Amino acid sequence: MKPLNVLWISTHDINPHLGCYAGVFPGAEYAVTPNLDAFAAEGALYENAFATAPVCAPARSSIMTGCFATSIGTMHMRTKAVVPPEVRLLPEYFREAGYYTTNNFFTDFQVDIPGTTFDDCSPRGHWRNRPSDDTPFFAAFHGLITHESQIYTDDEEFARATSHVADADRHDPALAPLPPYYPDTEVFRTSWARYNDLITEMDHSVGEILAQLEEDGLAESTIVVFWSDHGLGMPRGKRWVNESGLREPLIVRWPGVIEPGVRRDELVHVMDIAPTMLTVCGLAVPEHMQAVSLIDEKGRLVDEPNEYAFGGRDRMDEQEDTCRTVRDRRFRYIRNLHPDRSGMQHCEYPDHLATWAELRRLYKEEAGQLGQGEPRDRLTELQRSIVAASKPEHELYDIVNDPHEEVNLAADPRYADDLARLSDALDEWQRRYGDLGLVPEDELIEQWRPGGRKRRTAEPIVRVVDGMLVAECETDGVSLGWTTEPVQPPRELSMLERVSGGQDDGGRRWNLYARPVAHPGGDVFVKAWRIGYEPSAEVRISG
């Protein structure tokens, strides 16, 4: 039986604002997403899927490791963590099993990526480049079409970015279903319409990838997963641990195994797709993975894989804050560890975005009203709470009856038992997995890099035994790679690669070393990577 192929298609910064989520998530009925709607009709749609963090890099680090960001040190937005030695990036498990692994092309996993992770991590990455038609693949396409930055471009650039959106499919700002926590202004209506136009453009891109899979005759032998990293790029979405910051689309298609048109309402973390892919491909799930498989070894969808869904936010660039949250089927509980800080502290990057600026403008106008001894009327109390100088220590929302989280029930004695139960669940989660977000970041960095210096991975020990290349390394948690390609001149990294972290391969293709291999002849170069360390020096073995 041929191995199952894996295709991931992900996007940025959206909630389940897809037509197939109409009636499940507020505002989804406004969406124009024919390709994803058809895709969902062919597989399983998860109605209650959640990111573990409301911003891209921490959320993606969880997905690519199967671990909560708070447990492995990847919870702050923009860091380079030294994860525990047992933690590896998911594609390595597939490479070790003989899969061709590609990433096209965005990473942002909060770590420097070992050169052994992907066969190809570039805009050229595609299953079509695998060495033979019989080689199974793990192919990831991480699109930037819906990134928050794209909502706020000028008209000409936005038109280029959404060139595949037909005029008839453009979203009318006048019909935008603004949630009640946003002021009903032209800025918010335009931004909401643009956000949905970008989703339609992204839907076109998804359709192209799925069509290529069909053209290649691979649709029946490939499990396809569509997901987003976290919530929409507007206030109280991205960077907030509310429902709009963490609720995600998650759709899985596996022809012949998952029945078409299945809808699942159990609680899942998006990071659960990491062990799920290993399980369905018959690969062992490492014991350290904290995520759980959504499909068992027989291809059956798992009922109630999680009793709760957990998440948290930590430093976001220069914003220093700590929030933790837990969700069950009905309630969301939020614990704000710094209630004296605004949920919308100054943050240089998003503060230049139109929706952030609009909220600040209206809040400033209200300050002027107070200064004149007049009552405030530019914002509602709910809208004002987003940008207010402080926030409650505890928040509790009945999501079933209050999907926009308008009424905080934390002080309501009728819900005291629910508050206590969810608070205890959050405490137990932190005890079970640890919470490095509670460690001062300067202390954490000193633990990782004493004196500000990266530790160096030990040089591998390499020898040839009976014509076989044998390698080992004394540093725990290493990934060993070998290549016959000579050293290349250093390649200049793009700004995006410098910020988000590109694969550290030096412009060469490194084979993952998992066991002794036949010496290929000529010079062989061997190198070791330990996530968070400087890579080792190369060892050259002549044939």
Secondary structure, 3 states (H helix, E strand, C coil): CCCCEEEEEEECCCCCCCHHHCCCCCCHHHCCCHHHHHHHCCCEEEEEEECCCCCHHHHHHHHHHCCCHHHHCCCCECCCCCCCCCCCCHHHHHHHCCCEEEEEECCCCCCCEECCCCCEECCCCCHHHCCCCCCCEEEEEECCCCCHHHHHCCHHHHHHHCCCCCHHHCCCHHHCCCCCCCCCCHHHHHHHHHHHHHHHHHHHHHHHHHHHHHHCCCHHHEEEEEEECCCCCCCCCCCCCCHHHHEEEEEEECCCCCCCCEEEEEEEEHHHHHHHHHHHCCCCCCCCCCCCCCECCCCCECCCCCCCEEEEECCECCECCCEEEEECCCEEEEEECCCCCCCCCCCCCHHHCHHHHHHHHHHHHHHHHHHCCCCCCCCCHHHHHHHCCCCCCEEEEECCCCCCCCCCCCCCHHHHHHHHHHHHHHHHHHHHHCCHHHCCHHHHHHHHCHHHCCCECCCCEEEEECCEEEEECCCCCEEEEEECCCCCCCCCCCHHHHHHCCEECCCCCCEEECCCEECCCCCEEEEEEECCCECCCCEEECC
